[in-house]
Amino acid sequence: MDLTTYEKLWTESIKPKIDRMLSVDEDIFFVDGQVKEKIWLTYEDYKNKVHSYMRNPDGRIDRHKVASVMLHSIIINKPFELKFLSTKQEVNSSSLLANEILGFNTALAIVWSFLMEDAF
């Protein structure tokens, strides 16, 4: 995945999912700042490590590895944090796992895009 593809993934998949998650979960907030860039830089770093050790004979990284590296990059950079909940003692599991949910859904979107590309 190059930077242009990542920008498209962010605009069409990741950011809309972030917005949906924020609209239905009052216990989390999005850590804006440089998280988009941090996810990209982490992705590039880990992609290069994976590519060095596990590559196809044609020199390209496997599609499922692209998805798993992006999932890892999202989880590591934690775009969501829990709000301070002084009066509320219970938190939904989806709130606790917001970063993992976003990462998993993004990985599925990547795999799905590869499948759709092959279908046409």
N, C-alpha and C positions, 0 to 999 in steps of 0.2 A: 504494500500500500504506500503510495506517495502522499505528499502533503495535500495536493489537490483532492485526492480521493478522501483523505481524512476530513478535509473541510466540508466536503459533500456529506460524508457520514455524520459529522457533527450537526450540520444544518438540518438534514432530513431525518435523522434517526435519534441521535443522542440528545440533542437539545429539546426536541419535542417530548421525549420520554422524561427528561428532567422536569419539564414544565408540568406534565401530567402527574408525575409523582408528587410534586410540590402542591398541586391543586387538591389532591385527595389525602394528603398526610400532613397534619398540622404539627407533628412532632419533629420534623426535620427542616433544615434550611440548606440552601445551596451555597457552598463556599466559592464565591465567584473568583475574583482576583485573577490569577494566572492558571487556574486549574485546566483549562482547555489546552494551553501550551505545555503544561507539565505532563498531561496524559500523553500528548504527542511525543515529547522528548523521552518519556519512559518507554513508550511503545518502540520508538526507534532504537533505543539502547538494547532492550530485551530482544527485539527482532534480530538485530545484528548478532547477538550472542547465540540465539537459536539457529540462525542461518549458518553460523560458523560450524556448529556441531551436527546439525540434523538437516541436511538438504537433499532435495531430489537430485538424481543424476543430471537433469536439465539445468540445475543451478538455481531453481526457484524454491521458495519456501512453501511448504504444504498449506493448503487453505485452512485446515482446521487449526494449524499453528498460528496463523494470522489472527484468527478469532480468539484463541486462548491467550495470546500475547496482549491483545487489546483488553480482554477481560482482566487480566493481571494488572495492566496499566491503570485501569479505572479503579480497581480495588486498592492498589498501592497509594494512589493520589487522593482518595477519599473526597470526592466532590460533595458528599452530603455529611452533615454532622447533626447530632441531636440537639434540639433546643434545650435550654435549661428548664427543667420541669420541677419547679419547687413544690407545687401543690399536687401534682399528679405523680403517683408512685408507679403506675403501670405504663408500659410502652408496648405498642404493637410489635410483633416480630418483624413485620415489614419495615418498620421504622429502624429497628436495630440492624437490619440487613439491607438497608437502602442502597449502599454502594455495591453490594454483591448482586442485588437484583438488577441494578442499572448495568453492571458489567455483563451479567448473564444475558440480558435482553439484547445488549449490543453485540455480543458474540453470536447469538442466534441470528440477528439481522445480517451480520457479515456472512455467515454460512448460507443463509437464505439468498443473499444477493449472488453468491457464487452459483448456487443451484439454478437460480433464474437465468443467470448469464449462460449457463450450459444448456438450458432448455430452449433457448432461442438461437 
